[in-house]
Amino acid sequence: MNKLFTLLFSAVVAFAATSSHAQEIKGDAAAGGTKNAMCIGCHGIAGYQSTFPEVYKVPMISGQGAAYIASALHSYKKGDRKHPTMRGVATTLSEQDIADLAAYYSARGVVDGVELPAMPAMQANTQVQALLAKANCASCHGANFSKPIDPSYPKLAGQHSDYLLVALKAYKVENNPNVGRNNAIMASMAKQYTNAELKQIAGYISSLPSDLKVVPQSRFR
């Protein structure tokens, strides 16, 4: 319990510092729409698949929270998320670029007045409920997995199940220069599960109603 408290406290302090800095830079969604040439080749094509570190659908980012998109890009830029392609993209972005892209994708495809139910209509089976309770996943990502308690946390509901599985497994990877995610809290959570259990969790969360989507966009503009 003390270890978990320490991890949570550290995460809050780190987010407070990041959030304070982020508030100094305001994202411009219109500007973001002119800066996404390196994004649309993967995230703007429905069903597009990555082949590294295994085959999986690239995540849907339209409708994702702006603070999370910015946080993820900063993590790739710093190397806390170890994905060669994404790091290559992120390192070319300025702080303003990141803010603009986050604003653009968080608003893309959003329909005003449409709000997801606070609780998912489809409840997980008993086994998956037990798995979710083990790490108390809803306490951070929301009961419907689409209203995280902190804007820097991702919306998960409806995300591709194969991507969710790859992401969760990445938190378990250590000492690999090209694969893995350095996040002490998520690592401690993910390591409680076998990969088969993570697959069950990902399958359920991907089945839930979602704000996330792919808004098709031509690579050629």
N, C-alpha and C positions, 0 to 999 in steps of 0.2 A: 504493500500500500504506500509506504514511504517513497519507494522508487517511482511508482506511478505518479505520486504527487509532485515529485521533483521534476519528472518529465513534463507534466502538464504546466507547472510553474514556468519552466524554461521556455516552453512553447508560447505561453502568454507573453512573456517578456520579449521574445524574439518577434512575435507578431506585432506587439505594440510599437517596436522600433520600426518595423517595415511599414506598418500602417501609417505612422506619423510621416515617414518619408513619402509614401504613396499619395498622401493627401496634398502634398506640395505640387504634384503633377496631375493635372486634370486631363482625362482622356477625351479625345474628340472622335466620335464614331465616324463622322464623314471623312476625316483625315485617315482613319484606320482603313476605310474602304479603298484608299489609294495606295496602301502599304502592304496589302496582303498577297502580293504576287507569289511569295514563297509558301503561302499557306494553302491556296486553293487547289494546288495539284494533288493534295491528299485529303484535306478536310472539306473540300468543296465538291467531292464526287461521291455520290451515294454508293456504299458498299466497297469503297476502296480499301485494299488490304496492305498492311505492312508485312514484310518478311523477316524483320529483325526485332527481337531475338528469336521469334517464331512467327508463324503466320497468324494474323489477327486483324480485325477491322480497326482502322484508325479511329480514335474517339470522336464522337460528335461534340463540337464545341459551340455551335450556334445555340444561344439560349443559356449557356453556362454563365455563372456569376463572374463579373468583371474582375473582382479582387482575386478570385481563384485563378483565372486565366493569367493575370499578371504575376501571381505568386509562382505558378508553374513555369512560366517563361523565365523568371528570375532564377528559379532552381536549375533549369537547364543551362542557363548562362553561367552560373557559378559552378556547375558540375555536380551539384547535389543530386540531380537526376542524370543518370549516365546513359544517354542515348545519343550516339554520334550524329545522326541526322538532325535531331532536334537541337542539340547543342550547337551544331554548325549554324543553324538558322538563328537561334537566340543570341549568339555572340555578335551577330551583325546588327542587332537592334539597340537603339538608344532607349533611355528611360521613357522619353516621350513616345517613341514608336510602340513600346510595350503598352503604355497607357492607352494609346489610340486604338491598337488592335484589340485590347481587352474590352474597350467601350464598344467597338464595332461588333464583335462577335457576341457579346452579352445581349445586344439589342436585336441581332439579326434573326428574323423569323418570329419574333415575339408578337403575339396577338393581344392587344389591350383588352382587359376585362376577363381574360381567361385565367382561372386560378385552379391549381390542383387541389383535390380534397386533402384535408389535414391528415387523414389516416387512409392508407391504401385499402381499396375495396377487397382486394384479394389477399388474404392472410397467408403467411408462409405455413407449410406443414410443420408438424411438431418437431421434427428433426432440425429443420432450418431455423425455426424459432429459437431452439436451444443454442444453435451455433451463433446466431445474431446476439443473443443475450450474453453469451460467454464474454464477448468484448464490449458489450453494451453499445453496439454500433449506432443505434438510433439516437443516443445521447449527444452525438456530435453531428450526425448527418440528417437528423430529423426523423420523426415517426414515418413520414412518407418518403424519406430518403431524397427529398428534393428541396428541403428547407434547412440547410445546415445552420448550426447555432453561431457560426462565425463566417463572415463573408469570404474569408480566405480558404475555407473548406469547400470541396466540390459538391455539386449536385450529382447524385449517383443514379437515381431512378431512371430506368429506360436506356441507360448506357449499354453499348454492346457488351454482351456477357464475356466474349473472348478477350476484349480489351480489359475489362475489369479484372479478369483472372490474371492476365499478364502483369497488370499494374500491382495487384496484391502480391503476386509472387516476387516482384522486383524488390519489395520491402524486406524480403527474407534473404536476398543476395548480399554476400559480403566479399570484399577484396577482389572485385571484378572491375577492371577499368572501363568496361563498355556497357555493363548491365548493372542496374540496381538503383535504389532510391534511398538517400540518406535522410531519414526522418525517424527519430528515436521512438516517438509515440506509435506511429504506424508500424514500425518494425516490431515493437513489443506486442502489438495486437496481432499482426499477421503470423508471427512465429508460433502463436498458440494453435494454429490450424495445420492440418495436412493439406496438400494441394488439392486432394479430392474434396475436402470440406470447403476450401475456398471456391472451388468450382460450383458447389451447391449454392453458396452464398451469392456468387456472381449471377448464377442462373435466375435466382429469385428476384434480385434487385433489378436486373435487366428487364424483367417482365412487368414492372410497375409503370403507371402513367408518368409521363415525363415532360419537362420543358425542353429537353435536348432534341436536336434535330440536325439533319444535313440540309442545307439550303444550296442546291446545285448551282455551280458557277463555272463558267467556261474558263479553261486555262488560257484561252486566247482572247485578249481584249485590245 
